[in-house]
Amino acid sequence: MMVKLFRFGEVHIMIKLQGHITNDLVRKAGRVVLSISLFGSLVGCNVGPNYKRPLADIPAGYRGKLAPEIAESIPAPSFADEQWASIFKDAVLERLVKEALTNNLDLRIAAQRILEARAEVGVVRSQQFPTVSGGGNYSAEQLPPPLAGKNSDGRTGNRFFNGGGPSASAAWNLDFWGLYRRQTEAARAEMLASTWGQRATQTALVQDVAVSYFDLRSLDSQLEITRSTIEARENSVKLIQALQKGGAASLEDLRQAEELLHAAQANFPELRRQIAVRENALSILLGHNPGSIQRGLSIAEQPHPEQVPVGIPSELLERRPDVQEAEQRLVAANARIGVARAQFFPQISLTSLGGAASNQLNSIFKGPATYWYAAGSITQPIFDGGRIRSNYRLSQSQEQEMVLTYQRTILNALRDVSDSLVAYSETREHRERQAEQVESAADAVRLAKLRYSGGNSSYLEVLTTDTDLYSAQLQLVQAQEREASSLVELYAALGGGWR
């Protein structure tokens, strides 16, 4: 046994065994290695805290809940548990979502991150096992007479040396304190976090495709309303031109009718520009070059369920991918405390080397030609300038940061659901009131035109009521789009869209 004290603060205790290999020695060495391994597995432990989910203040129900529960003790299942294909009733939208889930580059990048994290787990986990390597060598040397001296027969001449053989070595850092096991635990948690990150990306992708599609269909409806309005106002201009020629209408009436026409015509190219921009954005989400997008149901035909069961808030901890991702980051940070803690304890390692060497091939594997070497060492840090202790404090601080991040993610999830519930409820009521306004505005235009035809009012009244109708129609389409989008946002806020 040899004890060495290094002046840089580490104590090494090294046990060395070496000699020629015999069957008895091989058996003894095997017993020693096996005994040390079993001892390490029995007395080894994982230092550092085991993970426990932090407490979170979860309310009993959501603010702005739309649907009553089936019973006080049996909450209605959340519609976020349904497959996204059952939420979207538009066949074209369903096809677009499927296409995006197949081709979207952000989703494919997230999938690659999972593969990277999985490979990282394998790299980290490999530290728990011994490493074994093998090889061989052969060398030849010829010395000239001045350096070689006399041969065995007493004559002077060239002397030739050659020899070599195979060899193998093994090394193993015993994981007494769970250093490598905690590192593996952290790597696995990071892999799961990447998996949940991919699901969060998928949820966001489904939401983005649906919202972009509804926005596109809203712009289509606005373009159609504008086209119909332009056609109607062109007919009005022609009618007033005929009346003005016959003296039944004034030039002022004609100019006001032309003003209405030009206002609608000015909106037309802007709407076409917005449609092209939305199509390009949606094409990118689908993983394609910018291009046109197929249409399905109009924005007014999109389904809007009146009752939306949302379940209970505690389900968000299991259903929301961003909450699960934050928790796995916390698990990894908790495991790294154990990694830092293990640095305080001695590190134990085993090494061995064996092989054969001879200048004759037929004697390489015979007794005198073989050799072996085995050693064990214990290394205990004594002085490192506070590095290990500071690293331990760093890991504790990072873990506390992840706890706060996890709790913040839960609060944001609760807020998202509440905001979406309120938005869906209020946008529906807004859409209903806006539809009533369109009906009233259309009737006002009809009456204004009758009064103008009968000479009971000026064309200014027709101008005002027609402008109000056009504006109300555009606002109705926008309200329909917001209602449809708010349902999708509620579905995503509850954690739907990734199953």
LUMMI-643720 format. One record per residue (C-alpha): residue in one letter; residue number from 0; x, y, z. Coordinates in steps of 0.25 Angstrom, whole numbers. Layout:
REM residues N
NODE   residuo   num       u       v       w
NODE         A   NUM       X       Y       Z
...
***
This chain:
REM residues 499
NODE   residuo   num       u       v       w
NODE         M     0       0       0       0
NODE         M     1       5      14      -3
NODE         V     2       0      27       2
NODE         K     3       3      40      -5
NODE         L     4       1      54       1
NODE         F     5       1      65     -11
NODE         R     6       3      79      -7
NODE         F     7      -9      84     -16
NODE         G     8     -19      78      -6
NODE         E     9     -22      64     -10
NODE         V    10     -19      51      -3
NODE         H    11     -17      39     -11
NODE         I    12     -18      25      -5
NODE         M    13     -13      15     -16
NODE         I    14     -13       0     -15
NODE         K    15      -5      -7     -25
NODE         L    16      -4     -22     -29
NODE         Q    17       5     -26     -40
NODE         G    18      12     -39     -45
NODE         H    19      11     -51     -54
NODE         I    20      -3     -56     -57
NODE         T    21      -6     -70     -51
NODE         N    22     -20     -76     -50
NODE         D    23     -19     -75     -35
NODE         L    24     -16     -60     -36
NODE         V    25     -27     -58     -46
NODE         R    26     -37     -64     -37
NODE         K    27     -32     -56     -25
NODE         A    28     -32     -43     -33
NODE         G    29     -46     -46     -38
NODE         R    30     -51     -48     -24
NODE         V    31     -45     -35     -19
NODE         V    32     -51     -27     -31
NODE         L    33     -65     -34     -29
NODE         S    34     -65     -31     -14
NODE         I    35     -62     -17     -16
NODE         S    36     -73     -15     -26
NODE         L    37     -83     -22     -18
NODE         F    38     -79     -14      -6
NODE         G    39     -80      -1     -14
NODE         S    40     -94      -5     -19
NODE         L    41     -98      -8      -4
NODE         V    42     -93       4       3
NODE         G    43     -94      14      -8
NODE         C    44    -104      24      -7
NODE         N    45    -110      36     -15
NODE         V    46    -106      49      -7
NODE         G    47    -115      61      -9
NODE         P    48    -130      63      -7
NODE         N    49    -140      54     -14
NODE         Y    50    -150      61     -23
NODE         K    51    -163      65     -17
NODE         R    52    -174      73     -25
NODE         P    53    -175      87     -19
NODE         L    54    -188      92     -13
NODE         A    55    -196     101     -22
NODE         D    56    -209     109     -18
NODE         I    57    -219     103     -28
NODE         P    58    -233     109     -27
NODE         A    59    -245     100     -27
NODE         G    60    -251     105     -40
NODE         Y    61    -247     115     -52
NODE         R    62    -252     129     -52
NODE         G    63    -262     131     -63
NODE         K    64    -266     117     -64
NODE         L    65    -276     115     -75
NODE         A    66    -282     101     -72
NODE         P    67    -287      96     -59
NODE         E    68    -281      83     -54
NODE         I    69    -290      71     -55
NODE         A    70    -290      69     -40
NODE         E    71    -282      76     -29
NODE         S    72    -274      63     -26
NODE         I    73    -273      59     -41
NODE         P    74    -267      70     -50
NODE         A    75    -270      70     -64
NODE         P    76    -258      65     -73
NODE         S    77    -250      76     -80
NODE         F    78    -252      77     -95
NODE         A    79    -237      79     -95
NODE         D    80    -237      64     -94
NODE         E    81    -243      62    -107
NODE         Q    82    -234      60    -120
NODE         W    83    -232      73    -127
NODE         A    84    -239      67    -140
NODE         S    85    -252      66    -132
NODE         I    86    -251      81    -128
NODE         F    87    -250      86    -143
NODE         K    88    -262      83    -151
NODE         D    89    -256      89    -164
NODE         A    90    -250      78    -172
NODE         V    91    -240      87    -179
NODE         L    92    -235      92    -166
NODE         E    93    -233      78    -161
NODE         R    94    -225      75    -173
NODE         L    95    -217      87    -171
NODE         V    96    -214      84    -157
NODE         K    97    -210      70    -160
NODE         E    98    -201      75    -171
NODE         A    99    -194      85    -161
NODE         L   100    -192      74    -151
NODE         T   101    -184      66    -162
NODE         N   102    -176      77    -169
NODE         N   103    -175      89    -159
NODE         L   104    -160      92    -157
NODE         D   105    -161      97    -143
NODE         L   106    -168      84    -139
NODE         R   107    -157      76    -146
NODE         I   108    -146      84    -139
NODE         A   109    -153      81    -125
NODE         A   110    -153      66    -129
NODE         Q   111    -138      66    -132
NODE         R   112    -136      73    -118
NODE         I   113    -142      60    -112
NODE         L   114    -132      51    -120
NODE         E   115    -121      60    -115
NODE         A   116    -125      59    -100
NODE         R   117    -127      44    -102
NODE         A   118    -113      43    -107
NODE         E   119    -108      52     -95
NODE         V   120    -115      42     -85
NODE         G   121    -106      31     -91
NODE         V   122     -94      39     -90
NODE         V   123     -96      42     -76
NODE         R   124    -101      29     -72
NODE         S   125     -88      22     -78
NODE         Q   126     -80      28     -66
NODE         Q   127     -86      18     -57
NODE         F   128     -80       6     -63
NODE         P   129     -65       2     -65
NODE         T   130     -58       5     -78
NODE         V   131     -50      -6     -84
NODE         S   132     -40      -4     -96
NODE         G   133     -31     -14    -103
NODE         G   134     -19     -13    -113
NODE         G   135      -6     -18    -117
NODE         N   136       8     -14    -120
NODE         Y   137      20     -19    -128
NODE         S   138      34     -13    -129
NODE         A   139      47     -16    -136
NODE         E   140      61     -10    -135
NODE         Q   141      74     -12    -141
NODE         L   142      87      -7    -135
NODE         P   143     100      -5    -143
NODE         P   144     113     -12    -138
NODE         P   145     118       0    -131
NODE         L   146     106       1    -122
NODE         A   147     102     -14    -122
NODE         G   148     115     -19    -116
NODE         K   149     118     -34    -117
NODE         N   150     108     -44    -119
NODE         S   151     106     -57    -111
NODE         D   152     116     -64    -119
NODE         G   153     127     -53    -116
NODE         R   154     126     -47    -130
NODE         T   155     124     -33    -134
NODE         G   156     112     -30    -143
NODE         N   157      98     -24    -145
NODE         R   158      89     -28    -134
NODE         F   159      74     -29    -136
NODE         F   160      63     -27    -126
NODE         N   161      48     -30    -128
NODE         G   162      36     -33    -119
NODE         G   163      22     -29    -115
NODE         G   164       8     -35    -112
NODE         P   165      -7     -32    -108
NODE         S   166     -11     -24     -96
NODE         A   167     -24     -20     -89
NODE         S   168     -28      -9     -79
NODE         A   169     -40      -6     -70
NODE         A   170     -44       6     -61
NODE         W   171     -56       8     -52
NODE         N   172     -59      20     -44
NODE         L   173     -69      15     -33
NODE         D   174     -81      23     -31
NODE         F   175     -82      22     -16
NODE         W   176     -89      35     -14
NODE         G   177     -98      35     -26
NODE         L   178     -90      46     -34
NODE         Y   179     -92      39     -47
NODE         R   180    -106      34     -43
NODE         R   181    -111      48     -40
NODE         Q   182    -105      53     -53
NODE         T   183    -113      42     -61
NODE         E   184    -125      46     -53
NODE         A   185    -123      61     -57
NODE         A   186    -121      57     -72
NODE         R   187    -133      48     -72
NODE         A   188    -141      60     -67
NODE         E   189    -136      69     -77
NODE         M   190    -140      59     -88
NODE         L   191    -154      59     -82
NODE         A   192    -154      74     -82
NODE         S   193    -150      73     -97
NODE         T   194    -161      64     -99
NODE         W   195    -171      73     -93
NODE         G   196    -165      85    -100
NODE         Q   197    -168      78    -113
NODE         R   198    -183      76    -108
NODE         A   199    -184      90    -105
NODE         T   200    -179      94    -119
NODE         Q   201    -189      85    -124
NODE         T   202    -200      91    -116
NODE         A   203    -196     105    -121
NODE         L   204    -195     100    -135
NODE         V   205    -209      95    -135
NODE         Q   206    -214     108    -129
NODE         D   207    -206     116    -139
NODE         V   208    -211     109    -151
NODE         A   209    -226     110    -147
NODE         V   210    -225     124    -143
NODE         S   211    -218     128    -156
NODE         Y   212    -228     120    -164
NODE         F   213    -240     127    -157
NODE         D   214    -233     141    -159
NODE         L   215    -231     137    -174
NODE         R   216    -246     133    -175
NODE         S   217    -250     146    -168
NODE         L   218    -242     154    -178
NODE         D   219    -249     146    -189
NODE         S   220    -262     150    -184
NODE         Q   221    -258     164    -183
NODE         L   222    -253     164    -197
NODE         E   223    -267     158    -202
NODE         I   224    -274     169    -194
NODE         T   225    -266     180    -200
NODE         R   226    -268     174    -214
NODE         S   227    -283     174    -212
NODE         T   228    -283     188    -206
NODE         I   229    -275     193    -218
NODE         E   230    -285     187    -228
NODE         A   231    -296     193    -220
NODE         R   232    -290     206    -220
NODE         E   233    -286     206    -234
NODE         N   234    -301     204    -237
NODE         S   235    -305     215    -228
NODE         V   236    -295     224    -236
NODE         K   237    -301     220    -249
NODE         L   238    -315     223    -244
NODE         I   239    -312     237    -238
NODE         Q   240    -305     240    -251
NODE         A   241    -317     237    -259
NODE         L   242    -326     245    -249
NODE         Q   243    -316     257    -249
NODE         K   244    -317     257    -265
NODE         G   245    -332     257    -263
NODE         G   246    -331     268    -253
NODE         A   247    -337     259    -242
NODE         A   248    -323     259    -234
NODE         S   249    -313     269    -231
NODE         L   250    -298     269    -234
NODE         E   251    -295     269    -219
NODE         D   252    -303     256    -219
NODE         L   253    -295     250    -230
NODE         R   254    -282     254    -223
NODE         Q   255    -286     248    -210
NODE         A   256    -290     235    -217
NODE         E   257    -276     235    -223
NODE         E   258    -270     237    -210
NODE         L   259    -276     225    -204
NODE         L   260    -272     217    -216
NODE         H   261    -257     221    -215
NODE         A   262    -257     218    -200
NODE         A   263    -260     204    -203
NODE         Q   264    -251     203    -215
NODE         A   265    -239     208    -206
NODE         N   266    -241     196    -196
NODE         F   267    -241     186    -207
NODE         P   268    -226     185    -210
NODE         E   269    -223     186    -195
NODE         L   270    -231     174    -192
NODE         R   271    -225     166    -204
NODE         R   272    -211     170    -198
NODE         Q   273    -215     165    -184
NODE         I   274    -220     152    -190
NODE         A   275    -207     149    -198
NODE         V   276    -199     152    -185
NODE         R   277    -208     142    -177
NODE         E   278    -207     132    -188
NODE         N   279    -192     133    -187
NODE         A   280    -191     132    -172
NODE         L   281    -200     120    -172
NODE         S   282    -192     113    -183
NODE         I   283    -179     115    -175
NODE         L   284    -186     108    -163
NODE         L   285    -190      96    -172
NODE         G   286    -175      95    -176
NODE         H   287    -177     100    -190
NODE         N   288    -172     112    -199
NODE         P   289    -182     124    -199
NODE         G   290    -194     121    -207
NODE         S   291    -209     120    -207
NODE         I   292    -217     113    -197
NODE         Q   293    -230     104    -199
NODE         R   294    -243     109    -193
NODE         G   295    -254     101    -186
NODE         L   296    -265     107    -177
NODE         S   297    -267     122    -177
NODE         I   298    -264     129    -164
NODE         A   299    -279     130    -161
NODE         E   300    -281     115    -162
NODE         Q   301    -270     111    -152
NODE         P   302    -277     104    -140
NODE         H   303    -278     111    -127
NODE         P   304    -282     102    -115
NODE         E   305    -290     109    -104
NODE         Q   306    -286      99     -93
NODE         V   307    -271      97     -91
NODE         P   308    -267      88     -80
NODE         V   309    -253      91     -74
NODE         G   310    -251      81     -63
NODE         I   311    -244      85     -51
NODE         P   312    -231      94     -50
NODE         S   313    -222      83     -43
NODE         E   314    -223      76     -56
NODE         L   315    -214      86     -63
NODE         L   316    -202      81     -55
NODE         E   317    -203      68     -63
NODE         R   318    -209      73     -76
NODE         R   319    -202      86     -79
NODE         P   320    -189      83     -86
NODE         D   321    -182      96     -82
NODE         V   322    -185      92     -67
NODE         Q   323    -179      78     -69
NODE         E   324    -167      84     -76
NODE         A   325    -165      94     -65
NODE         E   326    -166      83     -54
NODE         Q   327    -156      74     -62
NODE         R   328    -146      86     -62
NODE         L   329    -148      86     -47
NODE         V   330    -146      71     -45
NODE         A   331    -132      73     -53
NODE         A   332    -128      85     -44
NODE         N   333    -132      77     -32
NODE         A   334    -123      65     -36
NODE         R   335    -111      75     -39
NODE         I   336    -111      78     -24
NODE         G   337    -108      63     -22
NODE         V   338     -97      64     -32
NODE         A   339     -91      76     -25
NODE         R   340     -92      70     -12
NODE         A   341     -85      57     -16
NODE         Q   342     -73      66     -19
NODE         F   343     -70      67      -4
NODE         F   344     -67      52      -3
NODE         P   345     -56      43      -7
NODE         Q   346     -55      38     -21
NODE         I   347     -52      23     -22
NODE         S   348     -46      17     -35
NODE         L   349     -41       4     -39
NODE         T   350     -31       1     -51
NODE         S   351     -25     -11     -57
NODE         L   352     -16     -15     -68
NODE         G   353     -12     -28     -74
NODE         G   354      -5     -34     -86
NODE         A   355       6     -42     -92
NODE         A   356      19     -39     -98
NODE         S   357      29     -48    -105
NODE         N   358      39     -48    -117
NODE         Q   359      33     -61    -122
NODE         L   360      18     -63    -126
NODE         N   361      17     -77    -120
NODE         S   362      21     -72    -106
NODE         I   363      13     -60    -105
NODE         F   364       1     -66     -97
NODE         K   365      10     -75     -88
NODE         G   366      13     -73     -74
NODE         P   367      26     -64     -74
NODE         A   368      21     -56     -85
NODE         T   369       8     -51     -78
NODE         Y   370       7     -39     -69
NODE         W   371      -4     -32     -61
NODE         Y   372      -6     -20     -52
NODE         A   373     -17     -15     -43
NODE         A   374     -19      -3     -34
NODE         G   375     -29       4     -26
NODE         S   376     -29      19     -22
NODE         I   377     -37      28     -12
NODE         T   378     -37      43     -15
NODE         Q   379     -42      53      -5
NODE         P   380     -42      68      -7
NODE         I   381     -36      76       4
NODE         F   382     -34      90      -1
NODE         D   383     -40      96     -14
NODE         G   384     -42     111     -11
NODE         G   385     -57     109      -8
NODE         R   386     -60     104     -22
NODE         I   387     -68      91     -18
NODE         R   388     -76      99      -7
NODE         S   389     -79     110     -16
NODE         N   390     -84     100     -27
NODE         Y   391     -93      94     -17
NODE         R   392     -99     107     -13
NODE         L   393    -100     111     -28
NODE         S   394    -108      98     -30
NODE         Q   395    -117     101     -18
NODE         S   396    -120     115     -24
NODE         Q   397    -123     109     -37
NODE         E   398    -133      99     -32
NODE         Q   399    -140     110     -24
NODE         E   400    -141     118     -37
NODE         M   401    -147     106     -44
NODE         V   402    -157     105     -32
NODE         L   403    -161     119     -35
NODE         T   404    -162     117     -50
NODE         Y   405    -171     105     -48
NODE         Q   406    -180     113     -39
NODE         R   407    -180     124     -49
NODE         T   408    -184     115     -60
NODE         I   409    -195     109     -52
NODE         L   410    -201     124     -49
NODE         N   411    -199     127     -64
NODE         A   412    -207     115     -68
NODE         L   413    -218     118     -59
NODE         R   414    -218     132     -64
NODE         D   415    -219     127     -79
NODE         V   416    -231     119     -76
NODE         S   417    -238     130     -69
NODE         D   418    -235     140     -80
NODE         S   419    -239     130     -90
NODE         L   420    -252     127     -83
NODE         V   421    -256     142     -82
NODE         A   422    -252     144     -96
NODE         Y   423    -260     133    -102
NODE         S   424    -272     137     -94
NODE         E   425    -271     152     -97
NODE         T   426    -267     150    -112
NODE         R   427    -280     142    -114
NODE         E   428    -289     153    -107
NODE         H   429    -281     163    -116
NODE         R   430    -284     155    -128
NODE         E   431    -299     154    -125
NODE         R   432    -300     169    -123
NODE         Q   433    -292     172    -135
NODE         A   434    -302     163    -143
NODE         E   435    -313     171    -138
NODE         Q   436    -306     184    -142
NODE         V   437    -305     179    -156
NODE         E   438    -319     176    -157
NODE         S   439    -323     190    -152
NODE         A   440    -313     197    -161
NODE         A   441    -318     189    -173
NODE         D   442    -332     194    -170
NODE         A   443    -328     208    -168
NODE         V   444    -321     208    -182
NODE         R   445    -334     203    -188
NODE         L   446    -343     214    -181
NODE         A   447    -333     225    -185
NODE         K   448    -333     221    -199
NODE         L   449    -348     221    -199
NODE         R   450    -349     235    -193
NODE         Y   451    -339     240    -203
NODE         S   452    -346     234    -215
NODE         G   453    -359     240    -210
NODE         G   454    -352     254    -208
NODE         N   455    -353     254    -193
NODE         S   456    -338     254    -190
NODE         S   457    -325     258    -196
NODE         Y   458    -315     247    -201
NODE         L   459    -306     251    -189
NODE         E   460    -315     242    -181
NODE         V   461    -313     230    -190
NODE         L   462    -298     233    -190
NODE         T   463    -298     232    -175
NODE         T   464    -307     220    -173
NODE         D   465    -299     212    -184
NODE         T   466    -286     216    -178
NODE         D   467    -291     210    -164
NODE         L   468    -296     198    -171
NODE         Y   469    -283     195    -178
NODE         S   470    -275     197    -165
NODE         A   471    -285     188    -157
NODE         Q   472    -283     177    -167
NODE         L   473    -268     177    -166
NODE         Q   474    -269     178    -151
NODE         L   475    -278     166    -151
NODE         V   476    -268     157    -159
NODE         Q   477    -257     162    -149
NODE         A   478    -266     158    -137
NODE         Q   479    -268     144    -143
NODE         E   480    -253     142    -145
NODE         R   481    -250     146    -131
NODE         E   482    -261     137    -125
NODE         A   483    -255     125    -134
NODE         S   484    -241     128    -129
NODE         S   485    -245     130    -115
NODE         L   486    -250     115    -115
NODE         V   487    -237     110    -120
NODE         E   488    -229     119    -110
NODE         L   489    -238     113     -99
NODE         Y   490    -235      99    -104
NODE         A   491    -220     102    -104
NODE         A   492    -220     108     -91
NODE         L   493    -226      96     -84
NODE         G   494    -215      88     -90
NODE         G   495    -222      82    -102
NODE         G   496    -216      80    -116
NODE         W   497    -204      71    -114
NODE         R   498    -210      57    -112
***
